[in-house]
Amino acid sequence: MLGAAITATLAIGGPAGAQTIQLGQTVSGRITADDPQLNGRRYDCWVFDVPAGHYVIEQRSEELDSLIAVGIGGDCTAAAGFEQSYGGRFNGLNRRNQDAYSVFFTDGGPRFIRAQSAIRYETDAAYELTLATVESLRAPTTRTLEVGQTQTGRISADDPPWTDGVPSDCWTFQAPPGRYVARLRTTAFDGVLTVGRGHDCRRGYATDSLSNIIPAPPTGGRVDLAFEATGEPWYIAVHTYAHEDRGDYRLTLVPAE
């Protein structure tokens, strides 16, 4: 969970019926048959105002398949600039349904969140919603990987969360400019690789990272991610596709052929 859970006083802000969430806060809500409806989905409207920066918005529920929609302004009926679902009961990936966004706002101002279900006409379901900065996430323990080297690791419940809430390991390296391939090998989970500039894996999908995220086949297996390095420090984040996945893996960094 991102931040300490707080049952918020539902303050009216922005358009009628909108509720306010503050940065660093976790609020509780419930989707009911009395909520407004858009495209067959009942939703709660939350509004917030933050400066430019990198943020994580997370919705968790034991009772519905979460679908987060984020847009500019305070009108939740407007078209969303970001929308993503990560179902639990619907697709069987999670025991506890959690949908999370890593969002980089290039300018400040009011934003809205539609907290809703990925399944149309699903109602009477409780959830929690968190708004936090990426920097507030627990910092990962960083290990070093050299070009031509293979290292072993393990994804465990003690690992810090990636920006979408799944457990992750962070590796860093510095290599001469050129094209490289990061290779993940595992039979324990469906792996995902992300490569970016710098030493801080919490930056995730920031504008100065390479957001090349390639899920492995359902049986785990291979993930090969090719990228162009420019000589400065870089990170490789190893994380899982499903929130409950755990297990051992091998990570290799080699020049591209």
C-alpha positions in Angstrom: 0.0 0.0 0.0 1.3 3.5 -0.9 1.2 5.6 2.3 -0.7 5.2 5.5 -4.4 4.4 5.1 -6.7 7.2 6.1 -10.4 7.3 6.1 -10.9 10.7 4.6 -13.6 13.2 5.3 -15.3 13.6 1.9 -15.0 17.3 1.1 -17.0 18.7 -1.7 -14.7 20.4 -4.3 -14.9 21.3 -8.0 -18.1 20.2 -9.7 -21.2 19.0 -7.8 -20.6 15.5 -6.2 -16.8 15.6 -6.7 -14.7 14.6 -3.7 -11.2 16.0 -2.9 -8.1 13.8 -2.4 -4.9 15.4 -1.1 -1.3 14.5 -2.1 -0.1 11.8 0.3 -3.6 10.7 1.3 -5.4 7.4 1.1 -9.2 7.7 1.0 -12.0 5.2 1.2 -15.0 5.0 -1.1 -17.7 2.8 -2.4 -19.2 2.4 -5.9 -23.1 2.3 -5.6 -26.1 2.2 -7.8 -26.7 5.9 -7.0 -23.3 7.1 -8.4 -23.1 8.8 -11.8 -22.7 6.6 -14.8 -20.4 6.9 -17.9 -20.3 4.3 -20.6 -22.2 1.8 -18.4 -19.8 2.2 -15.4 -20.8 3.8 -12.1 -18.0 5.9 -10.7 -16.8 8.2 -7.9 -15.2 11.5 -9.0 -12.1 12.7 -7.1 -10.3 16.0 -7.8 -6.8 17.2 -6.8 -4.5 20.0 -7.7 -0.7 19.3 -7.8 2.3 21.0 -9.4 4.2 19.5 -12.3 5.9 16.2 -11.3 5.8 12.4 -11.2 2.9 10.8 -9.3 1.4 7.5 -8.5 -2.3 7.0 -8.3 -3.4 3.6 -6.9 -6.9 2.0 -6.5 -7.3 -1.2 -4.4 -10.3 -3.3 -3.8 -11.3 -6.8 -2.7 -14.7 -6.4 -4.3 -14.3 -4.9 -7.8 -12.0 -4.9 -10.8 -10.5 -1.5 -10.7 -10.4 0.9 -13.6 -8.6 4.3 -13.1 -9.3 7.2 -15.4 -7.3 10.4 -15.0 -7.9 13.7 -16.9 -7.3 17.4 -16.9 -9.6 19.7 -15.0 -12.3 18.9 -12.5 -15.0 17.5 -14.7 -15.1 13.7 -14.4 -17.4 13.5 -17.5 -14.7 14.8 -19.7 -12.4 12.5 -21.8 -9.6 11.0 -19.7 -6.0 11.4 -20.8 -5.0 8.2 -19.0 -7.1 5.1 -18.5 -6.0 1.6 -17.4 -7.5 -1.4 -15.7 -5.9 -4.3 -13.9 -8.6 -6.8 -12.9 -8.3 -9.3 -10.1 -11.4 -11.5 -10.0 -12.0 -10.9 -13.7 -8.7 -12.2 -15.1 -7.4 -14.2 -12.2 -4.0 -12.4 -12.0 -4.4 -10.9 -8.5 -5.8 -12.2 -5.2 -6.3 -8.5 -4.2 -7.2 -6.2 -7.1 -4.9 -3.2 -7.5 -4.7 -0.7 -10.3 -1.9 1.8 -10.3 -0.8 4.6 -12.6 2.6 6.2 -12.9 1.8 9.7 -14.3 4.1 12.5 -15.2 2.4 15.9 -15.4 4.4 18.5 -17.4 2.4 21.3 -15.8 0.4 21.9 -12.6 -3.3 22.4 -12.1 -6.5 20.6 -11.3 -6.9 17.0 -12.3 -9.7 14.4 -11.9 -9.8 10.7 -11.1 -12.7 8.5 -12.0 -12.6 5.5 -9.6 -14.7 2.8 -11.2 -15.0 -0.8 -12.1 -13.6 -2.4 -15.3 -16.8 -4.4 -15.5 -19.8 -2.5 -16.6 -22.8 -2.3 -14.3 -20.8 -3.6 -11.3 -21.8 -1.8 -8.1 -21.9 -2.0 -4.3 -18.1 -2.4 -4.0 -15.7 -0.7 -1.6 -12.2 0.5 -2.5 -9.2 2.6 -1.4 -7.6 5.3 -3.5 -4.1 6.7 -2.9 -2.3 9.8 -4.4 1.4 9.9 -3.8 4.7 11.1 -5.4 7.0 8.6 -6.9 9.7 9.8 -4.5 7.6 8.8 -1.5 7.8 5.1 -2.6 10.2 2.9 -0.6 13.6 3.1 -2.2 14.8 -0.1 -3.7 18.0 -1.8 -2.8 20.3 -1.3 -5.8 22.7 -3.9 -7.1 25.3 -3.5 -9.8 25.4 -5.3 -13.2 28.4 -5.2 -15.5 28.4 -5.7 -19.3 28.9 -9.3 -20.1 27.8 -10.4 -16.6 25.0 -12.6 -15.5 23.6 -12.1 -12.0 20.9 -14.0 -10.0 18.1 -12.4 -8.1 14.8 -13.2 -6.4 11.5 -11.4 -6.4 10.1 -11.6 -2.8 7.3 -10.1 -0.7 9.9 -7.8 0.9 10.9 -6.1 -2.3 9.8 -2.5 -2.7 6.9 -1.8 -5.2 7.4 -0.8 -8.7 5.3 2.2 -9.7 2.3 0.0 -10.5 2.5 -1.8 -7.1 4.2 -5.0 -8.2 7.4 -6.1 -6.4 10.7 -5.2 -8.1 14.5 -5.4 -8.1 16.7 -2.6 -9.2 20.0 -3.0 -11.0 22.4 -0.3 -12.2 25.2 -0.2 -14.7 27.4 2.3 -16.6 28.7 1.3 -20.1 30.2 3.0 -23.1 27.7 4.4 -25.6 26.2 1.7 -27.7 23.4 -0.7 -28.2 22.8 -3.4 -25.5 20.4 -6.2 -24.6 19.1 -6.9 -21.1 18.0 -10.6 -20.8 15.7 -11.9 -18.1 15.4 -15.6 -17.6 12.9 -17.2 -15.2 10.5 -20.1 -14.9 8.9 -18.8 -11.7 6.9 -15.8 -12.9 5.9 -13.6 -15.9 8.7 -11.1 -15.9 8.9 -7.5 -17.1 12.0 -5.4 -17.7 12.2 -1.6 -17.8 15.4 0.3 -18.6 16.0 4.0 -17.9 18.6 6.7 -17.2 19.9 7.3 -13.8 20.2 5.2 -10.6 16.7 5.5 -9.3 14.3 2.8 -10.4 11.4 4.7 -8.7 11.5 7.1 -11.7 9.7 4.4 -13.6 7.9 5.9 -16.6 9.4 9.4 -16.3 10.1 11.2 -19.5 13.8 10.5 -19.4 13.4 6.7 -19.2 12.9 4.1 -21.9 9.4 2.7 -21.2 10.0 -0.5 -23.2 8.1 -3.0 -21.1 7.8 -6.4 -22.6 5.9 -9.1 -20.6 7.2 -12.6 -20.9 5.0 -15.5 -22.2 2.5 -16.9 -19.6 5.1 -19.5 -18.6 7.7 -17.0 -17.7 10.7 -17.8 -19.9 12.6 -15.1 -21.8 12.4 -11.3 -21.9 15.0 -9.6 -24.2 15.0 -5.8 -24.1 17.3 -4.0 -26.6 18.1 -0.3 -25.9 20.6 2.4 -26.8 22.8 3.5 -23.9 24.6 6.9 -24.0 27.4 6.4 -21.5 25.8 7.8 -18.3 24.4 5.6 -15.4 21.4 3.5 -16.3 19.0 1.3 -14.3 17.3 -2.0 -15.1 14.2 -2.8 -13.1 13.1 -6.4 -12.9 9.5 -6.7 -11.9 6.5 -9.1 -12.2 3.4 -8.9 -14.4 1.1 -10.1 -11.6 1.1 -8.7 -8.1 1.3 -12.0 -6.3 4.2 -13.5 -8.4 7.5 -14.4 -6.6 10.6 -16.4 -7.5 14.1 -16.6 -8.8 15.5 -15.2 -12.0 18.8 -14.6 -13.9 19.7 -11.2 -15.5 22.3 -10.7 -18.2 23.6 -7.6 -19.9 25.4 -7.9 -23.2 26.3 -5.8 -26.2 23.7 -6.2 -29.0 24.9 -8.3 -31.9 
